Amino acid sequence: MNRKTMTGRGPRARRVLVRLLAVGGLAAVLLYTEGQWESRSGGRMLVADLLNRPEPLLGGALAALIAAAWLGDLRTAVRTATRTVTVTAGVVFLLGVLSAHKVSAAETRSREDAPAGAESVLVVVHRSYATGPGAGEHWQVLLESGAGWSARRWSLADVGGGPDDARLVEASWTGRSQVTVVTDSYRRVFNLDQDSGEPVEAR
């Protein structure tokens, strides 16, 4: 094998690596976007739990794109500028993500199966924030319906979040396909659709 063939193989391998890193970074962003979308009320809960993870997915995407930028630009001056910009932007971005998702909170979670063995579970998540702008207590009332990859998670109520906000009194099954949420300021009743399992608020 002559020197010219060996010399050409290095740049070609570099270009392939750059493409792989770029594709991998973009794929991680798309996966996180899918996880965010499925985290909405009525989204598929297994997909949300698996993919709505900003630290590993966005952090990995950022690392892959920075590496692709460094390897893909061989001109010294531009490469130096690219490194400075990408590293600075990356550090700022990750600090923002971490600060938004690492608020200290004490969390408890309760689960109550639906009466008569229906494939639905009432979940109440209680978080207590000792410090920060959202100091206080917060409750999420959720309904998990179905099984496996088709299982969906519905949001019934978000209660509290501040010292002067409402407080949850009770969330419970009040029938085979009915859930009642009671706070110190309102009472809401949800009936489950027999076909889809979607909770519909009674009027």
Legacy VTK file of the C-alpha trace (Angstrom):
# vtk DataFile Version 3.0
C-alpha trace
ASCII
DATASET POLYDATA
POINTS 203 float
0.000 0.000 0.000
1.511 3.303 -1.047
1.749 6.432 1.060
-0.873 8.287 -1.016
-3.530 5.628 -0.225
-2.695 5.730 3.487
-2.796 9.527 3.504
-6.220 9.603 1.842
-7.667 7.098 4.310
-7.139 9.429 7.303
-9.282 12.360 6.070
-11.943 9.941 4.820
-12.167 8.227 8.217
-12.357 11.644 9.881
-15.271 12.678 7.641
-17.129 9.455 8.445
-16.597 10.012 12.176
-17.801 13.610 11.927
-20.984 12.460 10.153
-21.607 9.763 12.752
-21.161 12.216 15.606
-23.458 14.775 13.979
-26.146 12.181 13.263
-25.867 10.798 16.781
-26.201 14.273 18.310
-29.263 15.113 16.226
-30.817 11.711 16.998
-30.422 12.348 20.739
-32.173 15.718 20.382
-35.026 14.101 18.434
-35.396 11.362 21.043
-35.576 13.924 23.834
-38.153 15.909 21.834
-40.259 12.768 21.519
-39.983 12.196 25.265
-41.090 15.766 25.922
-44.092 15.331 23.622
-45.151 12.076 25.282
-44.886 13.762 28.703
-48.040 15.724 27.932
-51.341 14.675 29.486
-52.470 11.546 27.643
-48.987 10.702 26.355
-47.442 7.236 26.402
-45.905 7.000 29.836
-43.185 4.415 29.106
-41.835 6.516 26.240
-41.963 9.637 28.434
-40.168 7.916 31.321
-37.502 6.536 28.986
-36.799 9.576 26.812
-37.707 12.662 28.835
-34.204 12.804 30.318
-32.504 16.097 29.473
-29.211 15.473 31.241
-28.054 12.315 29.399
-29.725 12.985 26.053
-29.070 16.714 25.658
-25.682 16.419 27.326
-24.724 13.584 24.982
-26.038 15.475 21.967
-24.058 18.544 22.897
-20.856 16.534 23.413
-21.299 14.779 20.057
-21.948 18.021 18.165
-18.983 19.760 19.801
-16.745 16.834 18.884
-18.060 16.904 15.316
-17.352 20.629 15.081
-13.802 20.204 16.370
-12.977 17.299 14.072
-14.691 18.714 11.030
-12.868 22.031 10.805
-9.168 21.691 10.056
-8.313 25.378 9.773
-6.609 26.457 12.961
-8.128 29.926 13.394
-11.693 28.865 12.671
-11.287 25.729 14.759
-10.131 27.780 17.737
-13.110 30.104 17.415
-15.465 27.137 17.048
-14.087 25.541 20.185
-14.482 28.710 22.204
-18.061 29.340 21.077
-19.271 25.759 21.384
-17.711 25.132 24.779
-19.058 28.397 26.206
-22.537 27.792 24.791
-22.439 24.198 25.957
-21.507 25.051 29.526
-24.197 27.742 29.761
-26.798 25.442 28.231
-26.063 22.496 30.503
-26.013 24.669 33.610
-29.457 25.952 32.659
-30.814 22.456 32.103
-29.359 21.115 35.325
-30.603 24.031 37.426
-34.103 23.634 35.989
-34.275 19.904 36.736
-32.316 19.590 39.963
-34.475 21.627 42.336
-34.250 20.001 45.749
-37.557 18.460 46.809
-38.785 15.768 49.180
-41.115 13.504 47.196
-43.694 10.898 48.158
-45.832 8.922 45.729
-49.004 6.912 46.370
-50.786 4.517 44.000
-54.358 3.222 44.169
-55.664 0.626 41.737
-59.084 1.114 40.189
-61.982 -0.840 41.725
-62.988 -4.177 40.204
-59.600 -4.764 38.581
-59.811 -2.163 35.825
-56.472 -1.373 34.130
-56.165 2.077 35.669
-54.143 3.413 38.583
-54.626 6.682 40.447
-51.257 8.245 41.345
-50.695 11.154 43.714
-47.227 12.743 43.741
-46.453 15.092 46.626
-43.364 17.307 46.528
-42.205 19.638 49.261
-39.783 22.421 48.282
-37.930 23.935 51.218
-36.152 26.680 49.258
-36.190 28.452 45.922
-38.770 30.554 44.088
-41.321 27.723 44.247
-40.910 26.980 47.949
-43.962 25.232 49.353
-45.944 22.076 48.637
-47.053 20.752 45.273
-49.327 17.845 44.359
-49.805 16.117 41.030
-52.830 13.890 40.556
-52.275 11.470 37.680
-54.164 8.618 36.082
-52.271 5.766 34.445
-54.420 3.779 32.043
-53.625 0.643 30.038
-50.577 -1.605 30.009
-47.281 -1.968 28.178
-46.169 0.447 25.457
-49.753 1.618 24.886
-50.237 2.716 28.514
-50.978 6.403 28.878
-50.639 8.887 31.710
-53.233 11.615 32.188
-52.898 14.701 34.356
-56.008 15.347 36.455
-54.797 18.195 38.661
-51.764 20.276 39.595
-52.294 21.670 43.066
-50.157 24.066 45.095
-46.723 25.311 44.258
-46.695 28.359 46.524
-47.451 29.243 50.142
-50.799 30.858 49.251
-51.957 28.269 46.694
-54.606 25.601 47.186
-53.824 22.395 49.069
-54.919 18.897 48.149
-57.380 17.357 50.595
-58.124 14.054 48.862
-57.912 12.263 45.525
-59.633 8.886 45.341
-61.754 6.493 43.350
-65.427 7.218 43.971
-66.705 4.599 41.540
-65.533 1.879 39.166
-64.657 4.490 36.539
-64.803 7.732 38.501
-62.154 9.779 40.292
-62.821 12.720 42.607
-60.198 15.359 43.418
-60.874 17.603 46.414
-58.804 20.630 47.440
-59.478 23.326 50.004
-60.896 25.506 47.206
-62.627 23.195 44.692
-63.949 19.700 43.953
-63.566 18.045 40.551
-65.051 14.768 39.328
-63.650 12.775 36.386
-65.361 9.921 34.564
-63.233 7.489 32.558
-64.133 6.870 28.933
-64.924 3.184 28.624
-63.106 2.788 25.293
-59.976 4.942 25.596
-59.632 5.204 29.368
-59.351 8.990 29.025
-60.640 10.902 32.075
-63.335 13.443 31.210
-64.322 16.057 33.775
-67.980 15.952 34.739
-69.895 19.165 34.155
LINES 1 204
203 0 1 2 3 4 5 6 7 8 9 10 11 12 13 14 15 16 17 18 19 20 21 22 23 24 25 26 27 28 29 30 31 32 33 34 35 36 37 38 39 40 41 42 43 44 45 46 47 48 49 50 51 52 53 54 55 56 57 58 59 60 61 62 63 64 65 66 67 68 69 70 71 72 73 74 75 76 77 78 79 80 81 82 83 84 85 86 87 88 89 90 91 92 93 94 95 96 97 98 99 100 101 102 103 104 105 106 107 108 109 110 111 112 113 114 115 116 117 118 119 120 121 122 123 124 125 126 127 128 129 130 131 132 133 134 135 136 137 138 139 140 141 142 143 144 145 146 147 148 149 150 151 152 153 154 155 156 157 158 159 160 161 162 163 164 165 166 167 168 169 170 171 172 173 174 175 176 177 178 179 180 181 182 183 184 185 186 187 188 189 190 191 192 193 194 195 196 197 198 199 200 201 202
